Amino acid sequence: MKGIIISTFQIALWAIPACIGIAMLIRGKESYEDSYVNSSWRANGISERKYIAIFRLLGVLLIAAAATIFYYVHLSENISLPDDEKDFWNEIDKSKGANAIFKTAILLSGAIAIPTRMGSTRFPGKPLAMLGSKRVLEHVYEKCLSSKNAQGVFILTDSPEIDAFSKSIGANCIMTSPECQNGTERIVEALEKINAEFIVNVQGDEPFIPPSLIDSIFEIRSRTHCEIATAATPIADAEELFNPNNVKVLTNASGQIIYFSRSPLPFVRGENDKNMWLKKRKYLKHIGIYGYSREALQKYAKLPKSSLETCESLEQLRFIDAGIPMSLVESDYKVVGIDTPEDLEKAQKMLEAKI
């Protein structure tokens, strides 16, 4: 309730001066003339012409002040809303529908993007592969819909088949160029159509991703105003640590990401027993979920491909190489991505076990 009261007060801060300013501008000349006759302005020698001009100028200044207040209260990136206020405006958004003009005017605009394609090298067509009674992509989409903090979910693809399927389940789908090299490039291309201040990139092949993990990316943005956020989970065994398919995350003492690598980082010098590495240092495995501010994505579009990115084949290193800071959310979620038909069989068993 406190958050809703604050929100109402914030609206009043710009709405009242805006209304007064508009009234001063649309007020007729005859009305001003009538009030001028008996005013102290006339007694003090102020002409009728100056009297009207002063009030019209005040109207312009009030509208300008209202616009400035509106920006800093509702659209500035530094805004952070209480949970009950967010819930209040989310309910209003739902009642207005997806195409409401003022849908995200009061909140930091948050959306989820699911970049996906049919042309996977190891598993062609995997987004539309059946997992239980639904397609893999539909499982991912439904998890994203359960996010408490997203005001929109978009599927990004270059595939007509995925576009048609998305429409069949009522999902928003944006067609992107087949020239896009990765999911981030697809989001950059679709940025104006998504029209969000902060976008969480969810992989289209992770049908078990918890909505709470997605929300944690939005939440770290609200707390820290970070440009980019991602997630990682502790590594439990040496085989997982030394597997180059598992991307490792190295952070500094404040939790900011220093580097991503397919190699174990840091290297434990003089220790030949790989199992001992995990006892000497906490290692983190990257979870392929990202949150980007609009500004970070615009910067990415202008950056050349990084040599680090090329060496490791990791798109996020383009940000690291450019000195753009990334924040980390630590999670217990164990990634269940589907990269091969064998992965799909494992996912099917997991789904049956849950049912």
Residue pairs with C-beta under 8 A, 6 or more apart in sequence:
1 84
2 82
2 84
3 81
3 82
3 83
3 84
3 85
3 86
3 88
4 84
4 85
4 88
6 82
6 85
7 81
7 85
7 88
7 89
7 106
10 73
10 74
13 69
13 73
14 66
14 67
14 69
14 70
14 73
15 66
17 62
17 63
17 65
17 66
17 69
18 62
18 63
18 66
18 67
18 70
20 59
20 62
21 58
21 59
21 60
21 61
21 62
21 63
21 65
21 66
22 59
22 63
23 59
24 55
24 56
24 58
24 59
24 62
25 56
25 59
25 60
25 63
27 55
29 52
32 48
32 51
32 52
32 55
33 48
36 42
36 48
36 51
36 52
39 51
41 51
42 48
42 51
46 54
73 79
74 105
74 106
75 105
77 108
77 197
77 225
77 293
78 225
79 108
80 222
80 223
80 225
81 89
81 107
81 108
81 222
86 107
86 149
89 106
89 107
90 107
90 148
90 151
93 100
93 103
93 104
93 151
96 102
96 103
98 152
98 172
103 151
104 110
104 151
104 196
107 151
108 197
108 198
108 221
108 222
109 151
109 195
109 196
109 197
109 198
110 149
110 150
110 151
110 196
110 197
110 198
110 199
110 200
110 218
110 221
111 150
111 151
111 152
111 153
111 154
111 194
111 195
111 196
111 198
111 199
111 200
112 144
112 147
112 150
112 152
112 153
112 154
112 199
112 200
112 201
112 202
112 214
113 154
113 156
113 183
113 186
113 187
113 190
113 194
113 199
113 200
113 201
113 202
114 137
114 140
114 141
114 144
114 153
114 154
114 155
114 156
114 201
114 202
114 203
114 204
115 156
115 157
115 176
115 180
115 182
115 183
115 184
115 186
115 187
115 201
115 203
115 204
116 127
116 137
116 155
116 156
116 157
116 159
116 162
116 204
116 205
117 127
117 157
117 158
117 159
117 162
118 124
118 125
118 127
118 128
118 157
118 159
118 161
118 162
119 159
120 126
120 339
122 339
122 340
123 129
123 338
123 339
123 340
123 341
123 343
123 344
126 136
126 205
126 338
126 339
126 344
127 135
127 136
127 137
127 157
127 159
127 162
127 204
127 205
128 135
128 136
128 137
128 161
128 162
128 165
129 135
129 136
129 338
129 344
130 136
131 139
131 207
131 338
131 344
131 347
131 348
131 351
132 139
132 348
132 351
132 352
132 355
134 142
135 165
136 204
136 205
136 207
136 338
136 344
136 347
137 155
137 162
137 165
137 166
137 204
138 165
138 169
139 207
139 208
140 202
140 203
140 204
140 205
140 206
140 207
140 209
141 153
141 155
141 166
141 169
141 171
143 202
143 207
143 208
143 209
143 210
143 211
143 214
144 150
144 153
144 202
144 211
144 214
145 153
146 211
147 153
147 200
147 211
147 214
147 215
147 218
148 211
148 215
149 214
149 215
149 218
149 219
150 200
150 214
150 218
151 196
152 172
152 194
152 196
153 171
153 172
154 171
154 172
154 173
154 174
154 190
154 193
154 194
155 162
155 166
155 171
155 172
155 173
155 174
155 204
156 173
156 174
156 176
156 183
156 186
156 187
156 189
156 190
157 163
157 166
157 173
157 174
157 175
157 176
157 186
158 175
158 176
158 177
158 178
158 180
162 173
163 173
163 175
166 172
166 173
167 173
174 190
174 193
174 194
176 186
176 189
176 190
177 189
180 186
180 189
181 315
182 315
183 201
183 203
183 315
184 201
184 290
184 292
184 297
184 300
184 315
184 316
187 194
187 199
187 201
187 292
187 297
188 297
188 298
188 300
188 301
191 199
191 294
191 297
191 298
196 294
197 293
197 294
198 218
198 221
198 291
198 292
198 293
198 294
199 291
199 292
199 294
199 297
200 214
200 217
200 218
200 289
200 290
200 291
200 292
201 289
201 290
201 291
201 292
202 209
202 214
202 289
203 209
203 288
203 289
203 337
205 337
205 338
205 339
206 288
206 335
206 336
206 337
206 338
207 336
207 338
207 347
207 351
208 336
208 347
208 350
209 289
209 333
210 333
213 231
213 287
213 289
213 329
213 331
213 333
214 289
216 231
216 329
216 331
217 229
217 230
217 231
217 289
217 290
217 291
217 329
218 291
220 226
220 229
220 291
220 327
220 329
221 229
221 291
221 293
224 327
226 291
226 293
226 325
226 326
226 327
227 292
227 293
227 295
227 296
227 324
227 325
227 326
228 290
228 291
228 292
228 293
228 296
228 319
228 324
228 325
228 326
228 327
229 290
229 291
229 326
229 327
229 328
229 329
230 249
230 257
230 286
230 287
230 289
230 290
230 291
230 316
230 326
230 327
230 328
230 329
231 286
231 287
231 289
231 328
231 329
231 330
231 331
231 333
232 249
232 284
232 285
232 286
232 287
232 328
232 329
232 330
232 331
233 284
233 285
233 287
233 330
233 331
233 332
233 333
233 334
233 335
234 282
234 283
234 284
234 285
234 330
234 332
235 241
235 246
235 248
235 278
235 283
235 284
235 285
236 278
237 275
237 278
238 274
238 275
238 277
238 278
240 246
240 285
241 248
241 264
241 274
241 277
241 278
241 283
242 264
242 274
244 262
244 263
245 262
246 262
246 285
246 286
247 260
247 261
247 262
247 285
247 286
247 314
248 260
248 261
248 262
248 263
248 264
248 265
248 283
248 284
248 285
248 286
249 257
249 259
249 260
249 284
249 285
249 286
249 328
250 257
250 258
250 259
250 260
250 261
250 265
250 266
250 284
251 257
251 258
251 284
251 328
252 258
255 327
255 328
256 325
256 326
256 327
256 328
257 320
257 325
257 326
257 327
257 328
258 320
259 265
259 317
259 320
260 286
260 312
260 314
260 316
260 317
260 320
261 312
261 314
262 312
262 313
262 314
264 277
264 283
266 281
268 276
268 277
268 280
268 281
271 277
271 280
277 283
284 328
284 330
285 335
287 331
287 333
287 335
288 335
288 337
290 316
292 300
296 319
296 324
299 322
299 324
300 318
300 319
303 318
303 319
303 322
305 318
306 317
306 318
306 320
306 321
306 322
307 321
308 314
308 317
308 318
308 320
308 321
309 315
309 316
309 317
309 318
309 321
316 326
319 326
320 326
336 346
336 347
336 350
337 343
338 344
338 347
